[in-house]
Amino acid sequence: MVLYSVLLFGLATVVVGGIYAGLAQELRDQDVSRTEEMVRLFQPEEDGPIIGVPIEVEFVDQLAVFEREVNQQALDQLRTYAFGALGLLFIGSLGVGWFVAGLVLRPVGRITLVAQEISGTDLSRRIKLEGPDDELKQLADTFDDMLGRLDHAFENQREFIHEASHELRNPLAVIRTNLDVVMSDPDADEDELRSVGEVVGRSAERMSRLVDDLLVYARHGTRTMRQEDFDLVELARDLTEEFSAPAEAAHLQLAIQLPEETLPVCGDNSAVRRSVANLLANAVRLAPNGSTVTVSADRFDDWNFIAVADEGPGIAPENHLRIFQRFWKGDRGEARQEGRSGLGLTIVRQIVESHGGRVDLASDVGRGSTFVLWFPRSINLPLPS
């Protein structure tokens, strides 16, 4: 505000001072020229007639003195008015400077307020500055764009942390449960130890590949999708063996129904294993004691599928689509108590759809749930009805 007032007052001072100086010079020049002109006009020429009424030189001098006094008095009066005007201009410049500074700095205050209200966990605030498309509005729009990019980056980071923790939970649970079972059995023979070692080794390998994928995702923002041929039948057998110990610890029977032929699929073996493991982990967690969890696989036309069925509480038809939404947890109190993230089925759907497939669900309240993962033998085939 002070800067605007000083600039405005300085400009007014220069203008008033210039007017005063110019008028003083003009009056000074006009005094001399007019007196000399009158002397020449009324002074008789040599050997010629007298032009006009002859005026004595003394009277002309008195007239010049009078004229200078009038001019000086006018300049004094102008100086008085000029100083008075400068005083009023100084007071006015303070008001104008305060008003102009308020108009100019109001957008800056808006930007500052929004910046102060932004926290490390909430980047949803925006300035949304209105008005002419000047430099300050462009600055505010640029700040909003930057906040949008930061918000998107933080959201991706949060999702990455949730997905990483969820993806690592299943193999860790498999390793821990199998080790607990074999260590609690003092009569475990060499074959049982070797079998548990193989399960732990596969789970550790799956974790290692998962960590590699997550590191790539953290660096580049996209997951790597491997292209390799693998067999759904072999995948189902391996996962059934891995979850046999958690199922036994939960007092469940783990059944398997597989064809004699192979079911080849081209895609990311590790990702598909994670999707089926998520379904098995949910089934083991939700199925009641003494019930059966069934893993099956087969072929339908040009499609291969793998299914996980349980006899758990089931899912209401109105929630069949909602359970695949990110962070949807159903009973939030129960989900919070169990530490669930609401990402398992979202990850399953993303993995299957990235392979050109689809997830089907058959379930109702009190009748258990059956999830079917369809994978094409080739790309761009119509899904089975």
C-alpha positions in Angstrom: 0.0 0.0 0.0 2.8 2.5 0.9 4.5 1.8 -2.4 1.4 2.6 -4.4 0.8 5.8 -2.3 4.4 7.0 -2.8 4.2 6.4 -6.5 0.9 8.2 -6.9 2.0 11.1 -4.7 5.4 11.4 -6.5 3.6 11.5 -9.9 1.3 14.2 -8.6 4.2 16.2 -7.2 6.0 16.1 -10.5 2.9 17.2 -12.4 2.1 20.1 -10.0 5.8 21.1 -9.9 6.0 21.1 -13.6 2.9 23.3 -14.0 4.3 25.8 -11.4 7.7 25.9 -13.0 6.3 26.3 -16.5 3.9 29.0 -15.5 6.6 30.9 -13.6 8.9 30.8 -16.6 6.1 31.9 -18.9 5.2 34.9 -16.7 8.9 35.9 -16.4 9.3 35.9 -20.2 6.0 37.6 -20.7 7.0 40.5 -18.3 10.2 41.4 -20.2 8.9 41.1 -23.7 5.8 43.2 -23.1 7.7 46.1 -21.4 10.2 46.3 -24.2 7.4 46.1 -26.8 5.6 49.0 -25.2 8.8 51.2 -25.2 9.4 50.5 -28.8 5.8 51.1 -29.7 5.5 54.5 -28.1 9.1 55.8 -28.6 9.3 58.4 -31.5 11.4 57.5 -34.5 14.3 59.6 -35.5 13.3 62.3 -38.0 9.8 61.0 -38.1 6.3 61.6 -36.7 5.3 60.5 -33.2 3.3 57.3 -33.4 0.5 57.1 -30.9 0.5 58.9 -27.6 3.9 59.5 -26.2 4.6 57.8 -22.8 7.3 58.8 -20.5 10.0 56.2 -19.8 9.5 56.6 -16.1 5.9 55.5 -16.4 6.9 52.5 -18.4 9.3 51.5 -15.7 6.6 51.8 -13.1 4.2 49.7 -15.3 6.9 47.0 -15.6 7.4 47.0 -11.8 3.7 46.7 -11.3 3.4 43.9 -13.7 6.2 42.0 -12.0 4.5 42.4 -8.6 1.2 41.1 -10.1 3.0 38.1 -11.6 4.9 37.4 -8.3 1.6 37.6 -6.4 0.0 35.2 -8.8 3.0 32.8 -8.5 2.8 33.0 -4.7 -0.9 32.3 -4.8 -0.3 29.4 -7.2 2.4 28.0 -4.9 0.0 28.2 -1.9 -2.7 26.3 -3.9 -0.1 23.9 -5.1 1.1 22.9 -1.6 -2.5 22.6 -0.5 -3.3 20.4 -3.5 -0.3 18.3 -2.8 -1.4 17.8 0.8 -4.8 16.7 -0.3 -3.3 14.5 -3.0 -1.1 12.9 -0.3 -4.1 12.0 1.8 -6.0 10.9 -1.3 -3.0 8.8 -2.5 -3.1 6.9 0.8 -6.8 6.0 0.2 -6.3 5.2 -3.5 -3.2 3.2 -2.7 -5.0 1.2 -0.1 -7.9 0.5 -2.4 -5.7 -0.4 -5.4 -3.4 -2.5 -3.3 -6.5 -4.4 -2.0 -7.7 -5.1 -5.5 -4.3 -6.2 -6.7 -3.3 -8.2 -3.6 -6.7 -9.9 -3.0 -5.9 -12.8 -5.4 -2.6 -13.2 -3.6 -4.4 -13.4 -0.3 -6.7 -16.0 -1.8 -3.7 -18.0 -2.9 -2.1 -17.7 0.5 -5.2 -18.8 2.3 -5.6 -21.9 0.2 -1.9 -22.7 0.6 -2.3 -22.5 4.4 -5.4 -24.7 4.4 -3.7 -27.5 2.4 -2.4 -30.3 4.6 -0.2 -33.2 3.8 -3.1 -35.6 3.5 -5.7 -33.4 1.8 -4.9 -31.8 -1.5 -8.4 -31.4 -2.7 -8.6 -27.6 -2.1 -8.4 -25.4 -5.2 -8.1 -21.6 -5.6 -10.6 -21.3 -8.5 -9.7 -17.6 -8.9 -12.2 -15.7 -11.0 -11.8 -12.4 -12.9 -9.8 -11.3 -16.0 -7.2 -13.5 -17.5 -4.3 -11.6 -16.1 -1.0 -12.7 -14.7 -2.4 -13.4 -11.2 -5.2 -15.6 -12.6 -2.7 -17.4 -14.7 -0.6 -17.9 -11.6 -3.7 -19.2 -9.7 -4.6 -21.6 -12.5 -1.1 -22.9 -12.6 -1.2 -23.4 -8.9 -4.5 -25.3 -9.2 -3.0 -27.5 -12.0 0.0 -28.2 -9.7 -2.3 -29.2 -6.8 -4.2 -31.5 -9.2 -1.0 -33.3 -10.2 0.1 -33.5 -6.6 -3.2 -34.9 -5.5 -3.2 -37.5 -8.3 0.4 -38.5 -7.3 -0.5 -38.8 -3.6 -3.6 -40.8 -4.5 -1.5 -43.2 -6.6 0.9 -43.5 -3.7 -1.8 -44.3 -1.3 -3.3 -46.9 -3.6 0.1 -48.3 -4.2 0.7 -48.7 -0.4 -2.7 -50.4 0.1 -2.2 -52.7 -2.9 1.3 -53.6 -1.8 0.3 -54.4 1.8 -2.7 -56.5 0.5 -0.7 -58.4 -2.1 2.1 -59.3 0.3 -0.4 -60.4 3.0 -1.5 -63.7 1.4 1.9 -65.3 0.7 3.1 -64.2 4.1 0.0 -65.9 5.7 0.6 -69.0 3.7 4.2 -69.2 4.8 3.4 -68.5 8.4 0.6 -71.1 8.6 2.5 -73.9 6.9 5.5 -73.3 9.1 3.3 -73.2 12.2 1.6 -76.5 11.2 4.8 -78.4 10.5 6.6 -76.9 13.6 3.8 -77.9 15.9 3.9 -81.5 14.7 6.8 -83.3 16.5 6.2 -86.4 14.3 6.6 -84.6 11.0 8.6 -86.8 8.6 11.0 -85.8 5.9 8.3 -85.9 3.1 6.1 -83.5 5.1 9.0 -81.1 5.7 10.0 -81.2 2.1 6.4 -80.5 1.0 6.2 -77.6 3.4 9.5 -76.4 2.1 8.3 -76.5 -1.5 5.1 -74.5 -0.5 7.2 -71.9 1.3 9.6 -71.7 -1.6 6.8 -71.1 -4.1 5.3 -68.4 -1.8 8.6 -66.8 -1.3 9.2 -66.8 -5.1 5.8 -65.3 -5.6 6.6 -62.6 -3.0 9.9 -61.9 -4.7 8.3 -61.4 -8.1 5.6 -59.3 -6.5 8.2 -57.0 -4.8 9.9 -56.6 -8.2 6.6 -55.7 -9.8 5.8 -53.2 -7.1 9.2 -51.6 -7.4 8.7 -51.1 -11.2 5.3 -49.7 -10.4 6.7 -47.3 -7.9 9.3 -46.1 -10.4 7.2 -45.9 -13.5 3.6 -45.7 -12.3 2.6 -48.8 -14.3 2.7 -52.5 -13.6 4.7 -54.8 -15.8 2.7 -57.4 -17.6 4.6 -60.6 -18.5 3.6 -62.7 -21.4 4.2 -66.4 -20.8 2.4 -69.7 -21.4 1.2 -71.4 -18.2 -1.3 -74.1 -17.3 -4.4 -73.2 -15.1 -4.5 -76.9 -13.9 -1.0 -76.7 -12.5 -1.7 -73.3 -11.0 -4.8 -74.6 -9.3 -2.9 -77.6 -7.9 -0.1 -75.4 -6.5 -2.4 -72.9 -4.9 -4.6 -75.7 -3.4 -1.4 -77.2 -1.8 -0.3 -73.8 -0.5 -3.7 -73.1 1.1 -4.2 -76.6 2.5 -2.5 -75.7 5.8 -4.6 -72.4 6.3 -7.7 -74.4 5.4 -6.9 -77.1 7.9 -6.1 -74.5 10.6 -9.6 -73.0 9.9 -11.2 -76.5 10.1 -12.1 -76.5 6.4 -12.0 -79.1 3.7 -10.2 -78.0 0.5 -11.5 -79.9 -2.5 -10.2 -79.7 -6.0 -11.9 -80.6 -9.3 -9.6 -80.5 -12.3 -9.7 -82.0 -15.8 -7.1 -84.4 -17.2 -6.2 -82.1 -20.0 -4.1 -78.9 -19.7 -5.7 -75.5 -19.8 -3.1 -73.2 -21.4 -3.3 -69.5 -20.9 -0.9 -66.8 -22.2 -0.3 -64.0 -19.7 1.3 -63.1 -16.4 1.5 -66.3 -14.4 2.4 -64.5 -11.1 -0.5 -62.0 -11.5 -3.1 -64.7 -12.2 -1.8 -66.7 -9.1 -2.3 -63.6 -7.0 -5.9 -63.2 -8.2 -6.8 -66.8 -7.4 -4.9 -66.6 -4.1 -7.0 -63.6 -3.2 -10.2 -65.6 -3.8 -8.9 -68.5 -1.8 -7.8 -66.3 1.1 -11.3 -64.8 1.2 -13.0 -68.2 1.1 -10.8 -69.6 3.9 -11.5 -66.5 6.0 -15.3 -66.4 5.5 -16.3 -70.1 5.2 -17.7 -71.6 8.4 -16.1 -74.4 10.3 -16.6 -77.8 8.8 -17.6 -76.5 5.3 -15.8 -77.1 2.0 -13.9 -74.8 -0.3 -13.8 -76.1 -3.8 -11.2 -75.1 -6.5 -12.2 -76.2 -10.0 -11.0 -75.5 -13.6 -12.2 -76.5 -17.0 -12.7 -75.4 -20.6 -15.8 -73.9 -22.3 -15.5 -73.4 -26.1 -12.4 -71.2 -26.6 -12.3 -70.1 -22.9 -10.5 -71.5 -19.9 -11.8 -70.8 -16.4 -10.9 -71.4 -12.8 -13.5 -71.1 -10.1 -13.4 -70.9 -6.3 -16.6 -71.8 -4.4 -17.3 -71.6 -0.7 -20.2 -72.2 1.7 -19.8 -68.8 3.5 -22.3 -66.1 4.3 -22.8 -65.2 0.6 -23.3 -61.8 -1.0 -26.6 -60.0 -1.6 -27.4 -59.5 -5.3 -27.4 -55.7 -5.0 -23.8 -55.8 -3.9 -22.4 -58.0 -6.7 -21.0 -55.0 -8.5 -20.0 -53.0 -5.5 -17.7 -55.7 -4.0 -15.4 -55.1 -7.0 -15.1 -51.4 -6.3 -11.9 -50.1 -4.7 -12.0 -49.9 -0.9 -15.5 -51.2 -0.6 -15.6 -53.3 2.6 -19.2 -54.1 3.3 -19.5 -54.2 7.1 -16.9 -51.5 7.8 -16.8 -52.2 11.5 -16.0 -55.9 10.9 -13.6 -55.0 8.1 -11.7 -52.5 10.3 -11.5 -55.1 13.1 -10.0 -57.7 10.7 -7.7 -55.2 9.0 -9.2 -55.6 5.6 -8.3 -53.1 2.9 -11.2 -53.6 0.4 -8.8 -54.2 -2.4 -8.7 -57.9 -2.9 -11.5 -58.3 -5.4 -10.6 -55.1 -7.1 -7.2 -56.5 -7.8 -8.7 -59.8 -9.0 -10.9 -57.9 -11.5 -8.0 -55.7 -12.8 -5.8 -58.7 -13.3 -8.4 -60.8 -15.2 -9.5 -57.9 -17.3 -5.9 -57.1 -18.2 -5.8 -60.6 -19.7 -8.9 -60.0 -21.8 -11.1 -62.0 -19.4 -14.0 -61.5 -17.1 -15.0 -62.3 -13.5 -18.4 -63.9 -12.9 -20.1 -64.2 -9.5 -22.9 -66.5 -8.4 -23.9 -65.8 -4.8 -26.8 -65.0 -2.5 -27.1 -64.4 1.2 -26.7 -67.6 3.2 -25.8 -69.7 0.1 -22.1 -69.2 -0.3 -20.3 -67.6 -3.2 -18.7 -68.9 -6.4 -16.2 -66.7 -8.3 -15.3 -67.7 -11.9 -12.3 -66.3 -13.7 -12.5 -66.6 -17.5 -9.4 -66.4 -19.6 -9.3 -66.5 -23.4 -7.2 -69.0 -25.3 -6.8 -66.3 -27.8 -7.4 -62.5 -27.9 -10.7 -60.7 -28.8 -13.1 -63.7 -28.5 -16.7 -63.1 -27.3 -17.2 -63.9 -23.7 -19.4 -67.0 -22.9 -23.0 -66.3 -22.0 
